[in-house]
């Protein structure tokens, strides 16, 4: 039976079937059609600084090894021995000279080559060619401003083409706040936790769902932000949403660059550092500094925040009603130690499983997923009609921009792209920029 994906996702009417959030067969097809084709975030270069460093990451439901070989080349391998499938790596991160399977002792070089097989000469009367039995590598790997991405599909477009017009905003967002050529670094450790929700709820939330801000009223009143005023963040400028035909969605702010800023006022050292960075930013990119991306989603499931806090959060699928969220936080590498310590405390109070804002979101996503599974509710679609027909092109912001902050335009485009992936036979049917 052929599924009409566009009937489940009626973007023109703003109606999305609840079936796509709970159906087991649809989920299995997502793993193949979306996570088997798209570019997926697997880590950051600061997690594998030297030869032999490795980090255990995920691509969809697959466990993958991100590592750097002796020549400094970055590799991504399926975490599965070619003999009988045992996990090669069982530690989250570390350093090694070889990868060694604990089941039957096959060993692999850092570049994935099969090195050793016990009793190779005696046990294999017709010796197989070891060159054909190295670790399974992804089809393509790309690095982008310190981040590392991979895809299983040889026909996928180059990563920067995959980003489309979203490229420049993400480049600025993943760099230092002064818009220079410096680096950012991740705070040590990865927060990992299970949320009883479909992965798409997290992705659409970060890609542009301003209507849910009422959920964070308690966090705003608790004054967890980096200044003494009410709020989760420093005051924002005018907010705009922008979507891209590749499925990405961003939220931007526009501010008057002639007015003084007073961010991070509860930490004088941090405030001084960012004020100086802001002046350098203005000198480098001028008025463009006044329309930065705040947060967004790189299709399908890489969510990022580039302002207060600065973070990357991936919603890994673990079944139609379960997601495993991985969040890391980043900071300008040359920021003062006191500022880094202040930012770390603020970040942890804001996001992750112990953060007030994230706890609001987890409750919302969990109950929304429950609301898809009951027999009574399945016949009734979700309403994504806010802001229909209210968009334009903008001089300062790339993509298709909302006329009204109260819109679900980014969510609709996310599901339009979802339907395209689910119905496409190959990447030839998924040309970036095609929003048919």
Secondary structure, DSSP 8 states (H G I E B T S, - for coil): ----HHHHEETTTTEE-GGGGT-HHHHHHHHHHTTTTS-EEEEEGGGS-STTEEEEEEETTEEEEEEE-TT--EEEEESS-TTT---S--SSEEE-SSEE-TTT--EE-TTS-EEE-TTHHHH-SS---GGGSS--B-SEEEEETTEEEEES-TTS--HHHHHGGGHHHHHHHTS-TT-SS--EEE-SS-EEEEESS-HHHHHHHHHH-GGGGGGGHHHHHTT-SSSSSSSSSS---EEEEEE-TTS-EEEEEE--TTS---TTTT-HHHHHHHHHHHHHHHHHHGGGGGS-EEEEEETTTEEEEESSSEEEEEEEE-STT-EEEEEEEEEETTS-HHHHHHHHHHHHHHSSTTSHHHHHHHHHHHHHHHTTTSTTTTTS-EE--TTTT-EE--SSS-SEEESSSS--HHHHHHHHHHHHHHH-SSGGG--TT---
